[in-house]
Amino acid sequence: MSELARDLARLVGAEHVLAGDAARPYERDATVFTGTADAVVLPGDADELAAVVAWAVERGVALVPRGGGSGLAGGAVPVEGGVVVATERLDRIVSIDAEAWRMTVGAGVRTATVHRLAREHGLLFPPDPGAAEQSTIGGNVATNAGGPHAFKYGATGAWTTGVEAVVPPGERVRVGGPHRKDVGGYDLTHLLVGSEGTLGVIAEVTLRLIPAPAASLPLVAFCADAVAGGEAVAATLGSGVQPAALEYLDGDTLRHVRAAYPGEIPDGAGFVILAEADGEPGEAAAVLADLRAAIAPYALAIAEPDPVPLWRWRAGVSIAVDGVRGGKVSEDVVVPPDRLADAVAGVAAIGREAGLPTCSWGHAGDGNLHPSVMVDPRDPDEVARGEEAAARFFALAVDLGGVITGEAPRALDHQARIRRAVDPAGVMNPGKKV
Ligand SMILES: Cc1cc2nc3c(=O)[nH]c(=O)nc-3n(C[C@H](O)[C@H](O)[C@H](O)COP(=O)(O)OP(=O)(O)OC[C@H]3O[C@@H](n4cnc5c(N)ncnc54)[C@H](O)[C@@H]3O)c2cc1C
């Protein structure tokens, strides 16, 4: 055992420190990136976590917080070495207050568990990122994860009212709380939302819930191509109807997932829209009828499948695309929703020029695409070409009138200064975010 691992073992117990082969699974996430962990430490509570952070600051050792490792941005990968702090033992269900529509859980609780607990109490935790069985609520807060239903309900940050975190030099801090309104001082809870492990390690999260809608009625529309699909999306938004979700898959994505679709796909389909109406039964039926009326002029066929298999299919898209060549380089870009067809075509053109297969899918209602280049992760040259092609997706988004948030120099400077103020020793997830 290395000296470093021995130090950590004194803080959390030897059985909760991993090194060598046992650490390998913690050196990658859902991307093609890999790193090297000097050790992995699994604290059992916030006090142990605080001792680990204090130790890292004292020694100047990099700490990389890790939840389920389902991230699509390499955030949990120890690219500069150091110690991975895995939250899987911080998995306590602290409290569920069904009457007040809230829940407090450890950061390592899986997203799927949060959904299930809410459902068992007739409630809903709306954020639904695709890898819910793998991702943790701490990781969801740290990435401000969304999902199809973020179109109506917002991303994780909109549902996070309080956080307990351990920040350098090893202090436990509680920000926000269980209350729905909390306006004293700066909103430090939402400073941690989306901080990707660069400001501290989230130990516990208090979430706001809502009564589960009585009816959820999905609609799937198959269009001939992205032009027709883009017009259908624009018509839906223009009609003023509020779907709970408004998603798309382009024709290339559809090819990779069509075998698993829970229903019939018409010949000639080259673009798919997934929408959902929810609410009280009458309200959901009315929204569904409005959705159908807006989309039908542009569709080859419209179906109304069961929600559970449909959203399971949608959640499997990213993994199916990974399966095409073994891996992918994905980006996350935003364009004005009425430029969706141009964005889809632009992604394909970038792929053709790079000589690599591409596809895109995402949250059509927000104009949020996940353009992806499929690569063989064992081929470093192909991965490098994939990364180069993926970098061009940002320029494409900007050309189409999209924005890359937080990229303005002043905003970056403010973020870097906040980061230095919280973590002057620079131990928290170096090389990430800012
Ligand atoms: C198939 C699939 C579908 C997906 N769909 C979506 C989607 O629709 N929308 C979406 O937003 N994302 C999506 N994702 C991405 C991913 O699931 C989310 O980003 C998720 O929130 C990451 O959670 P995690 O616990 O796996 O975090 P990790 O991957 O372990 O970590 C992600 C980042 O958060 C930090 N972090 C993790 N836990 C903590 C903590 N306790 N304290 C501080 N920092 C922490 C890490 O350092 C890292 O920077 C998808 C991923 C996959 C594989």
The ligand as a Gaussian input file, in Angstrom:
#p B3LYP/6-31G(d) Opt

LIG

0 1
 C      -27.119000       7.121000     -21.423000
 C      -26.931000       8.475000     -20.811000
 C      -27.908000       9.438000     -20.940000
 C      -27.752000      10.691000     -20.359000
 N      -28.749000      11.616000     -20.481000
 C      -28.595000      12.842000     -19.933000
 C      -29.608000      13.842000     -20.084000
 O      -30.622000      13.622000     -20.706000
 N      -29.392000      15.053000     -19.498000
 C      -28.252000      15.336000     -18.796000
 O      -28.123000      16.442000     -18.269000
 N      -27.280000      14.406000     -18.639000
 C      -27.428000      13.188000     -19.198000
 N      -26.448000      12.248000     -19.064000
 C      -25.208000      12.607000     -18.331000
 C      -25.157000      12.109000     -16.866000
 O      -26.004000      11.081000     -16.592000
 C      -25.458000      13.226000     -15.939000
 O      -24.597000      14.286000     -16.191000
 C      -25.377000      12.837000     -14.448000
 O      -25.922000      13.913000     -13.748000
 C      -24.015000      12.552000     -13.886000
 O      -24.181000      11.976000     -12.586000
 P      -23.108000      10.978000     -12.002000
 O      -23.458000      10.664000     -10.586000
 O      -22.911000       9.818000     -12.893000
 O      -21.832000      11.927000     -12.009000
 P      -20.320000      11.638000     -12.483000
 O      -20.234000      11.254000     -13.908000
 O      -19.705000      10.713000     -11.472000
 O      -19.726000      13.086000     -12.284000
 C      -20.131000      14.139000     -13.108000
 C      -19.516000      15.449000     -12.580000
 O      -20.067000      15.768000     -11.314000
 C      -19.067000      15.802000     -10.321000
 N      -19.651000      15.177000      -9.123000
 C      -20.264000      13.960000      -9.035000
 N      -20.717000      13.769000      -7.795000
 C      -20.382000      14.874000      -7.086000
 C      -20.561000      15.285000      -5.738000
 N      -21.195000      14.524000      -4.825000
 N      -20.084000      16.495000      -5.350000
 C      -19.459000      17.309000      -6.245000
 N      -19.247000      16.977000      -7.523000
 C      -19.708000      15.780000      -7.930000
 C      -17.872000      15.073000     -10.894000
 O      -16.654000      15.561000     -10.372000
 C      -18.016000      15.385000     -12.364000
 O      -17.467000      16.644000     -12.651000
 C      -26.576000      10.983000     -19.625000
 C      -25.584000      10.013000     -19.515000
 C      -25.735000       8.778000     -20.099000
 C      -24.626000       7.761000     -19.940000

